[in-house]
Amino acid sequence: MDRKDIHFIARHSNWSADGIKNTLNQEIYSNHNDWSKFLKVFFLSLGIGFSVIGIVFFFAYNWDDIHKLVKIGLIESMATGTIGILFFIKTKEIYKNIGLLAASILVGVLFAVYGQIYQTGANAYDFFLGWSVSISLWVVISNFAPLWLLFFVLVNTTYFFYMQQVANGWTDEFSLLLLFALNTFLLLCLLQGYRLIPALKPPKWLINIITLLVAYLSVLGICIGIFNGFDISLGVLISISLTLYLCGVIFSIQQQDIFYIGVVAFCILIVLTAYLIHISNAFGMFLFISIFMVTYVTLIVMKLLKLHRKWNH
């Protein structure tokens, strides 16, 4: 039960004000135990994060003074030791997941140290690809949102370096189209995966981050295409983007969440602004664009606030 359900029941029943208040305090608002749990997880994550960063800087600062076998051995020992401890000890799942995140970062440190010691000559995308593949099983098994976020960052970084170092003959529009399609696929997997496996339902903040990334790639690709000229990749990107925008608005109405409508509205604003600048960069056009943007943003914000009040009250 969330706040919307409580408000809906209160409007269509004789539920007393005291009962509503007690339910909100028990089910919705954070209490002392919730804050205590949050602070424990926060400081544990902060401590592990600083420890991992300290390990990285330790190797960076003492690089020439450490034997190569000691370098690799230390990192392997820390990674395997972390996994071993998490496997044998009995503790809360959240603590195990945080430890698994630290071990996943240490895997990347191990790949980096190995590549620098033996000078394998591999491209940067090989490093991130190996890192992504090595932790993929942990990501699926743990179903830990920060670990999923790390995995998405690694996948996108792998593609970025592959595009720069191997597929450097691709056009910007085609490269962004493929990256846009990749992240759109990942977003759809997040949104629909939990329907098949309810336990895999991702947190809202992770979906919002991937949504913003997809919107950014869509707008960036279309704007670059507007200034560089129309081609097949731009046409496909516009078609997929318009379909995705429509689906986002429908999904937003179904979920009664203004986030997706707001993202779509501002994507359209940026694209229209880029098109107007492409038509003319004279002073009069910039004046018109300024008036247009102020009017557009004002109307959109008013509409979003109206929808927010409607859906939450």
C-alpha positions as a LaTeX table, in Angstrom:
\begin{tabular}{lrrr}
\hline
Residue & $x$ (\AA) & $y$ (\AA) & $z$ (\AA) \\
\hline
Met1 & 0.00 & 0.00 & 0.00 \\
Asp2 & 1.28 & 3.47 & $-0.88$ \\
Arg3 & 0.07 & 7.03 & $-0.25$ \\
Lys4 & $-2.15$ & 7.04 & $-3.35$ \\
Asp5 & $-4.04$ & 3.97 & $-2.09$ \\
Ile6 & $-4.57$ & 5.54 & 1.32 \\
His7 & $-5.92$ & 8.77 & $-0.18$ \\
Phe8 & $-8.20$ & 6.82 & $-2.51$ \\
Ile9 & $-9.62$ & 4.70 & 0.32 \\
Ala10 & $-10.07$ & 7.77 & 2.53 \\
Arg11 & $-12.13$ & 9.54 & $-0.14$ \\
His12 & $-14.50$ & 6.62 & $-0.60$ \\
Ser13 & $-14.92$ & 5.44 & 2.98 \\
Asn14 & $-15.63$ & 6.67 & 6.49 \\
Trp15 & $-12.06$ & 6.11 & 7.61 \\
Ser16 & $-11.33$ & 8.37 & 10.57 \\
Ala17 & $-8.61$ & 11.01 & 10.51 \\
Asp18 & $-6.76$ & 9.29 & 13.37 \\
Gly19 & $-6.81$ & 5.99 & 11.48 \\
Ile20 & $-5.41$ & 7.64 & 8.35 \\
Lys21 & $-2.70$ & 9.36 & 10.39 \\
Asn22 & $-1.68$ & 6.13 & 12.12 \\
Thr23 & $-1.56$ & 4.23 & 8.83 \\
Leu24 & 0.58 & 6.92 & 7.23 \\
Asn25 & 2.99 & 6.86 & 10.17 \\
Gln26 & 3.25 & 3.08 & 10.13 \\
Glu27 & 3.28 & 2.36 & 6.38 \\
Ile28 & 4.50 & 5.51 & 4.60 \\
Tyr29 & 6.54 & 7.84 & 6.77 \\
Ser30 & 10.03 & 6.88 & 7.91 \\
Asn31 & 10.45 & 6.17 & 11.60 \\
His32 & 13.44 & 5.78 & 13.90 \\
Asn33 & 14.13 & 2.20 & 12.80 \\
Asp34 & 14.00 & 3.14 & 9.12 \\
Trp35 & 16.51 & 5.94 & 9.60 \\
Ser36 & 18.74 & 3.68 & 11.69 \\
Lys37 & 18.73 & 1.05 & 8.95 \\
Phe38 & 19.46 & 3.66 & 6.30 \\
Leu39 & 22.41 & 5.10 & 8.23 \\
Lys40 & 23.87 & 1.64 & 8.82 \\
Val41 & 23.76 & 0.81 & 5.13 \\
Phe42 & 24.98 & 4.29 & 4.14 \\
Phe43 & 28.02 & 4.29 & 6.41 \\
Leu44 & 28.83 & 0.68 & 5.51 \\
Ser45 & 28.70 & 1.55 & 1.81 \\
Leu46 & 30.77 & 4.67 & 2.44 \\
Gly47 & 33.38 & 2.68 & 4.35 \\
Ile48 & 33.66 & $-0.03$ & 1.71 \\
Gly49 & 33.79 & 2.58 & $-1.04$ \\
Phe50 & 36.64 & 4.47 & 0.62 \\
Ser51 & 38.44 & 1.17 & 1.24 \\
Val52 & 38.28 & 0.23 & $-2.44$ \\
Ile53 & 39.41 & 3.72 & $-3.47$ \\
Gly54 & 42.25 & 3.47 & $-0.97$ \\
Ile55 & 43.35 & 0.17 & $-2.52$ \\
Val56 & 43.37 & 1.72 & $-5.97$ \\
Phe57 & 45.42 & 4.71 & $-4.83$ \\
Phe58 & 47.77 & 2.42 & $-2.90$ \\
Phe59 & 48.72 & 0.62 & $-6.10$ \\
Ala60 & 48.89 & 3.85 & $-8.07$ \\
Tyr61 & 51.23 & 5.52 & $-5.57$ \\
Asn62 & 53.50 & 2.54 & $-4.85$ \\
Trp63 & 53.49 & 1.15 & $-8.38$ \\
Asp64 & 57.25 & 0.96 & $-8.93$ \\
Asp65 & 58.03 & $-0.37$ & $-5.46$ \\
Ile66 & 55.80 & $-3.45$ & $-5.61$ \\
His67 & 56.74 & $-6.67$ & $-7.40$ \\
Lys68 & 54.34 & $-7.65$ & $-10.18$ \\
Leu69 & 53.44 & $-10.96$ & $-8.54$ \\
Val70 & 52.68 & $-9.18$ & $-5.29$ \\
Lys71 & 50.45 & $-6.70$ & $-7.11$ \\
Ile72 & 48.34 & $-9.38$ & $-8.76$ \\
Gly73 & 48.40 & $-11.63$ & $-5.71$ \\
Leu74 & 47.17 & $-8.92$ & $-3.36$ \\
Ile75 & 44.24 & $-7.95$ & $-5.57$ \\
Glu76 & 43.29 & $-11.58$ & $-6.24$ \\
Ser77 & 43.47 & $-12.33$ & $-2.52$ \\
Met78 & 41.23 & $-9.37$ & $-1.67$ \\
Ala79 & 38.68 & $-10.21$ & $-4.37$ \\
Thr80 & 38.52 & $-13.95$ & $-3.60$ \\
Gly81 & 38.68 & $-13.29$ & 0.13 \\
Thr82 & 35.72 & $-10.92$ & $-0.10$ \\
Ile83 & 33.68 & $-13.49$ & $-2.05$ \\
Gly84 & 34.69 & $-16.25$ & 0.37 \\
Ile85 & 33.67 & $-14.24$ & 3.41 \\
Leu86 & 30.33 & $-13.33$ & 1.84 \\
Phe87 & 29.71 & $-16.98$ & 0.94 \\
Phe88 & 30.43 & $-18.49$ & 4.36 \\
Ile89 & 29.24 & $-15.88$ & 6.85 \\
Lys90 & 25.59 & $-15.41$ & 7.72 \\
Thr91 & 24.54 & $-11.78$ & 7.51 \\
Lys92 & 21.86 & $-9.63$ & 5.95 \\
Glu93 & 21.49 & $-9.73$ & 2.19 \\
Ile94 & 22.11 & $-6.00$ & 1.82 \\
Tyr95 & 25.54 & $-6.34$ & 3.42 \\
Lys96 & 26.44 & $-9.23$ & 1.13 \\
Asn97 & 25.37 & $-7.23$ & $-1.91$ \\
Ile98 & 27.51 & $-4.26$ & $-0.88$ \\
Gly99 & 30.48 & $-6.59$ & $-0.44$ \\
Leu100 & 29.78 & $-8.11$ & $-3.85$ \\
Leu101 & 29.81 & $-4.62$ & $-5.36$ \\
Ala102 & 33.23 & $-4.02$ & $-3.82$ \\
Ala103 & 34.49 & $-7.34$ & $-5.21$ \\
Ser104 & 33.18 & $-6.39$ & $-8.66$ \\
Ile105 & 35.20 & $-3.16$ & $-8.56$ \\
Leu106 & 38.28 & $-5.13$ & $-7.47$ \\
Val107 & 37.86 & $-7.33$ & $-10.55$ \\
Gly108 & 38.24 & $-4.21$ & $-12.67$ \\
Val109 & 41.34 & $-3.21$ & $-10.70$ \\
Leu110 & 42.78 & $-6.69$ & $-11.31$ \\
Phe111 & 42.24 & $-6.43$ & $-15.06$ \\
Ala112 & 43.84 & $-2.98$ & $-15.11$ \\
Val113 & 46.89 & $-4.11$ & $-13.12$ \\
Tyr114 & 47.35 & $-7.21$ & $-15.29$ \\
Gly115 & 47.13 & $-5.15$ & $-18.48$ \\
Gln116 & 49.69 & $-2.60$ & $-17.28$ \\
Ile117 & 52.16 & $-5.18$ & $-15.99$ \\
Tyr118 & 52.28 & $-7.36$ & $-19.07$ \\
Gln119 & 51.43 & $-4.65$ & $-21.62$ \\
Thr120 & 48.95 & $-6.89$ & $-23.46$ \\
Gly121 & 48.38 & $-4.23$ & $-26.13$ \\
Ala122 & 44.63 & $-4.73$ & $-25.95$ \\
Asn123 & 42.27 & $-1.90$ & $-26.72$ \\
Ala124 & 40.45 & $-0.10$ & $-23.91$ \\
Tyr125 & 37.15 & $-1.68$ & $-24.91$ \\
Asp126 & 38.66 & $-5.16$ & $-24.32$ \\
Phe127 & 39.32 & $-4.18$ & $-20.72$ \\
Phe128 & 35.76 & $-3.01$ & $-20.07$ \\
Leu129 & 34.29 & $-5.93$ & $-22.03$ \\
Gly130 & 36.23 & $-8.44$ & $-19.93$ \\
Trp131 & 35.20 & $-6.63$ & $-16.76$ \\
Ser132 & 31.53 & $-6.65$ & $-17.80$ \\
Val133 & 31.54 & $-10.35$ & $-18.71$ \\
Ser134 & 33.37 & $-11.33$ & $-15.52$ \\
Ile135 & 30.82 & $-9.77$ & $-13.18$ \\
Ser136 & 27.69 & $-10.47$ & $-15.26$ \\
Leu137 & 26.81 & $-13.61$ & $-13.29$ \\
Trp138 & 27.14 & $-11.75$ & $-9.98$ \\
Val139 & 24.90 & $-8.98$ & $-11.31$ \\
Val140 & 22.12 & $-11.39$ & $-12.24$ \\
Ile141 & 22.34 & $-13.48$ & $-9.08$ \\
Ser142 & 22.52 & $-10.57$ & $-6.62$ \\
Asn143 & 19.84 & $-8.43$ & $-8.35$ \\
Phe144 & 21.38 & $-5.45$ & $-6.54$ \\
Ala145 & 20.48 & $-2.12$ & $-8.14$ \\
Pro146 & 23.89 & $-0.36$ & $-7.65$ \\
Leu147 & 25.59 & $-3.42$ & $-9.15$ \\
Trp148 & 23.19 & $-3.26$ & $-12.12$ \\
Leu149 & 24.08 & 0.42 & $-12.50$ \\
Leu150 & 27.79 & $-0.44$ & $-12.53$ \\
Phe151 & 27.11 & $-3.09$ & $-15.17$ \\
Phe152 & 25.21 & $-0.60$ & $-17.37$ \\
Val153 & 28.07 & 1.90 & $-17.07$ \\
Leu154 & 30.57 & $-0.77$ & $-18.10$ \\
Val155 & 28.48 & $-1.88$ & $-21.09$ \\
Asn156 & 28.10 & 1.69 & $-22.34$ \\
Thr157 & 31.80 & 2.40 & $-21.79$ \\
Thr158 & 32.71 & $-0.75$ & $-23.71$ \\
Tyr159 & 30.61 & 0.36 & $-26.66$ \\
Phe160 & 32.01 & 3.90 & $-26.51$ \\
Phe161 & 35.63 & 2.76 & $-26.74$ \\
Tyr162 & 34.77 & 0.16 & $-29.39$ \\
Met163 & 33.21 & 2.91 & $-31.47$ \\
Gln164 & 36.33 & 5.08 & $-31.09$ \\
Gln165 & 39.04 & 2.45 & $-31.51$ \\
Val166 & 37.56 & $-0.14$ & $-33.87$ \\
Ala167 & 34.45 & 1.19 & $-35.60$ \\
Asn168 & 35.89 & 4.64 & $-36.24$ \\
Gly169 & 34.42 & 4.59 & $-39.74$ \\
Trp170 & 30.86 & 4.75 & $-38.46$ \\
Thr171 & 28.96 & 8.00 & $-38.73$ \\
Asp172 & 27.94 & 9.81 & $-35.56$ \\
Glu173 & 24.26 & 9.22 & $-36.31$ \\
Phe174 & 24.74 & 5.47 & $-36.80$ \\
Ser175 & 26.89 & 5.12 & $-33.66$ \\
Leu176 & 24.36 & 6.96 & $-31.52$ \\
Leu177 & 21.53 & 4.94 & $-33.08$ \\
Leu178 & 23.13 & 1.67 & $-31.98$ \\
Leu179 & 23.92 & 3.03 & $-28.51$ \\
Phe180 & 20.36 & 4.36 & $-28.24$ \\
Ala181 & 18.96 & 0.97 & $-29.29$ \\
Leu182 & 21.20 & $-0.83$ & $-26.77$ \\
Asn183 & 20.08 & 1.29 & $-23.82$ \\
Thr184 & 16.45 & 1.18 & $-24.96$ \\
Phe185 & 16.67 & $-2.61$ & $-24.92$ \\
Leu186 & 18.16 & $-2.54$ & $-21.42$ \\
Leu187 & 15.40 & $-0.17$ & $-20.26$ \\
Leu188 & 12.67 & $-2.43$ & $-21.67$ \\
Cys189 & 14.28 & $-5.41$ & $-19.95$ \\
Leu190 & 14.15 & $-3.52$ & $-16.67$ \\
Leu191 & 10.52 & $-2.50$ & $-17.14$ \\
Gln192 & 9.25 & $-5.88$ & $-18.36$ \\
Gly193 & 11.64 & $-8.34$ & $-16.72$ \\
Tyr194 & 9.95 & $-8.25$ & $-13.34$ \\
Arg195 & 6.64 & $-9.24$ & $-14.95$ \\
Leu196 & 8.19 & $-12.63$ & $-15.67$ \\
Ile197 & 10.19 & $-12.75$ & $-12.43$ \\
Pro198 & 8.60 & $-10.48$ & $-9.76$ \\
Ala199 & 11.71 & $-10.70$ & $-7.58$ \\
Leu200 & 13.71 & $-8.84$ & $-10.25$ \\
Lys201 & 11.67 & $-5.64$ & $-9.97$ \\
Pro202 & 14.20 & $-2.77$ & $-10.11$ \\
Pro203 & 13.96 & 0.35 & $-7.93$ \\
Lys204 & 12.45 & 3.45 & $-9.44$ \\
Trp205 & 15.65 & 5.49 & $-9.27$ \\
Leu206 & 17.49 & 2.98 & $-11.48$ \\
Ile207 & 14.72 & 3.07 & $-14.10$ \\
Asn208 & 14.75 & 6.88 & $-14.03$ \\
Ile209 & 18.52 & 7.01 & $-14.58$ \\
Ile210 & 18.35 & 4.67 & $-17.59$ \\
Thr211 & 15.33 & 6.62 & $-18.91$ \\
Leu212 & 17.28 & 9.88 & $-18.74$ \\
Leu213 & 20.22 & 8.24 & $-20.54$ \\
Val214 & 17.94 & 6.94 & $-23.32$ \\
Ala215 & 16.33 & 10.38 & $-23.67$ \\
Tyr216 & 19.74 & 12.06 & $-23.79$ \\
Leu217 & 20.99 & 9.72 & $-26.54$ \\
Ser218 & 17.78 & 10.22 & $-28.52$ \\
Val219 & 18.00 & 14.01 & $-28.37$ \\
Leu220 & 21.76 & 14.06 & $-29.03$ \\
Gly221 & 21.44 & 11.84 & $-32.09$ \\
Ile222 & 18.53 & 13.81 & $-33.56$ \\
Cys223 & 20.23 & 17.18 & $-32.96$ \\
Ile224 & 23.47 & 15.99 & $-34.58$ \\
Gly225 & 21.45 & 14.69 & $-37.52$ \\
Ile226 & 19.63 & 18.02 & $-37.88$ \\
Phe227 & 22.90 & 19.92 & $-38.28$ \\
Asn228 & 24.75 & 17.26 & $-40.31$ \\
Gly229 & 21.95 & 16.45 & $-42.74$ \\
Phe230 & 19.33 & 13.74 & $-43.07$ \\
Asp231 & 20.31 & 10.10 & $-43.63$ \\
Ile232 & 18.85 & 6.65 & $-43.06$ \\
Ser233 & 20.21 & 6.38 & $-39.50$ \\
Leu234 & 18.57 & 9.68 & $-38.55$ \\
Gly235 & 15.25 & 8.55 & $-40.02$ \\
Val236 & 15.35 & 5.30 & $-38.03$ \\
Leu237 & 16.36 & 7.15 & $-34.87$ \\
Ile238 & 13.48 & 9.64 & $-35.23$ \\
Ser239 & 10.97 & 6.83 & $-35.87$ \\
Ile240 & 12.09 & 4.84 & $-32.83$ \\
Ser241 & 12.25 & 7.97 & $-30.68$ \\
Leu242 & 8.71 & 9.08 & $-31.58$ \\
Thr243 & 7.40 & 5.59 & $-30.84$ \\
Leu244 & 9.26 & 5.56 & $-27.54$ \\
Tyr245 & 7.97 & 9.04 & $-26.64$ \\
Leu246 & 4.40 & 7.93 & $-27.28$ \\
Cys247 & 4.87 & 4.78 & $-25.23$ \\
Gly248 & 6.43 & 6.87 & $-22.45$ \\
Val249 & 3.41 & 9.17 & $-22.30$ \\
Ile250 & 1.00 & 6.22 & $-22.25$ \\
Phe251 & 3.06 & 4.46 & $-19.57$ \\
Ser252 & 3.21 & 7.66 & $-17.54$ \\
Ile253 & $-0.60$ & 8.01 & $-17.63$ \\
Gln254 & $-1.05$ & 4.37 & $-16.67$ \\
Gln255 & 1.36 & 4.65 & $-13.75$ \\
Gln256 & 0.13 & 8.17 & $-12.87$ \\
Asp257 & 3.72 & 9.40 & $-12.81$ \\
Ile258 & 4.63 & 12.76 & $-14.36$ \\
Phe259 & 8.32 & 11.85 & $-14.74$ \\
Tyr260 & 8.05 & 10.27 & $-18.20$ \\
Ile261 & 5.74 & 12.99 & $-19.54$ \\
Gly262 & 8.18 & 15.62 & $-18.31$ \\
Val263 & 11.14 & 13.87 & $-19.95$ \\
Val264 & 9.29 & 13.56 & $-23.28$ \\
Ala265 & 8.17 & 17.21 & $-23.16$ \\
Phe266 & 11.67 & 18.55 & $-22.61$ \\
Cys267 & 13.14 & 16.22 & $-25.26$ \\
Ile268 & 10.71 & 17.70 & $-27.77$ \\
Leu269 & 11.66 & 21.21 & $-26.60$ \\
Ile270 & 15.37 & 20.61 & $-27.21$ \\
Val271 & 14.78 & 19.05 & $-30.64$ \\
Leu272 & 12.51 & 21.90 & $-31.75$ \\
Thr273 & 15.02 & 24.46 & $-30.52$ \\
Ala274 & 17.84 & 22.76 & $-32.45$ \\
Tyr275 & 15.71 & 22.73 & $-35.59$ \\
Leu276 & 14.90 & 26.45 & $-35.27$ \\
Ile277 & 18.59 & 27.27 & $-34.83$ \\
His278 & 19.37 & 25.17 & $-37.89$ \\
Ile279 & 16.87 & 27.19 & $-39.92$ \\
Ser280 & 18.40 & 30.52 & $-38.94$ \\
Asn281 & 20.94 & 31.84 & $-36.45$ \\
Ala282 & 19.95 & 35.48 & $-36.85$ \\
Phe283 & 19.17 & 37.72 & $-33.88$ \\
Gly284 & 15.43 & 37.62 & $-34.57$ \\
Met285 & 15.39 & 33.84 & $-34.49$ \\
Phe286 & 17.18 & 33.74 & $-31.14$ \\
Leu287 & 14.68 & 36.23 & $-29.76$ \\
Phe288 & 11.83 & 34.06 & $-31.00$ \\
Ile289 & 13.47 & 30.94 & $-29.52$ \\
Ser290 & 13.82 & 32.65 & $-26.14$ \\
Ile291 & 10.13 & 33.61 & $-26.07$ \\
Phe292 & 9.17 & 30.15 & $-27.32$ \\
Met293 & 11.21 & 28.37 & $-24.64$ \\
Val294 & 9.83 & 30.49 & $-21.79$ \\
Thr295 & 6.25 & 29.97 & $-22.99$ \\
Tyr296 & 6.74 & 26.25 & $-23.60$ \\
Val297 & 8.40 & 25.57 & $-20.25$ \\
Thr298 & 5.76 & 27.58 & $-18.38$ \\
Leu299 & 2.90 & 25.68 & $-20.01$ \\
Ile300 & 4.56 & 22.31 & $-19.49$ \\
Val301 & 5.29 & 22.98 & $-15.82$ \\
Met302 & 1.72 & 24.17 & $-15.22$ \\
Lys303 & 0.36 & 21.03 & $-16.90$ \\
Leu304 & 2.67 & 18.75 & $-14.93$ \\
Leu305 & 1.72 & 20.39 & $-11.64$ \\
Lys306 & $-1.95$ & 20.01 & $-12.52$ \\
Leu307 & $-1.48$ & 16.32 & $-13.30$ \\
His308 & 0.54 & 15.84 & $-10.13$ \\
Arg309 & $-2.21$ & 17.35 & $-7.97$ \\
Lys310 & $-4.84$ & 15.30 & $-9.79$ \\
Trp311 & $-3.02$ & 12.00 & $-9.44$ \\
Asn312 & $-1.88$ & 12.49 & $-5.84$ \\
His313 & $-5.04$ & 13.97 & $-4.35$ \\
\hline
\end{tabular}
